């Protein structure tokens, strides 16, 4: 399987899905009329079918810890997941501190891998995960996913690029 690689420049934003190339990508990839998409870190975004954010001050559908929320779904039952967690442990700590909760020792060591394991469990074969962050690791080959596309969004100056990785479970695209 060959990987599509693209690079764009856009202004940075804490609203990831409002960054122009990302917004265009999502509008071309997500069909909420036929597919069930989840966003476990939605803030106020309504791009996915079902949204969650641990912060009760957001407009997400649910306000649970992301891992607890993902555990509510049956294995191989979800068409797609938007995986836009805090990009670092520092950002994660700030998110938890912001709602008066403390990160556990386990979370500080296994937060991202636990989430990826749960996402791999619930996404159906041929389903898609679109990950956002500062690395292109995606969900991972060891979890049964193949990278289909990587998009780099340069922001200029001292800003880190936003890296978008599109993974397909089983490596067979679901027709998106």
Secondary structure, DSSP 8 states (H G I E B T S, - for coil): ---EEEEEE----SSGGGSHHHHHHHHHH--TTT--EEETT-TT--SSSEEB-S-TTS--SB-S-HHHHHTTS-TT-EEEEEE---SSHHHHHHHHHHTT----HHHHHHHHHHHHHHHHHHEEEEEEEEEEESS---S-GGGTEEEEEEEEEE--TT---EEEEEEEETT-----
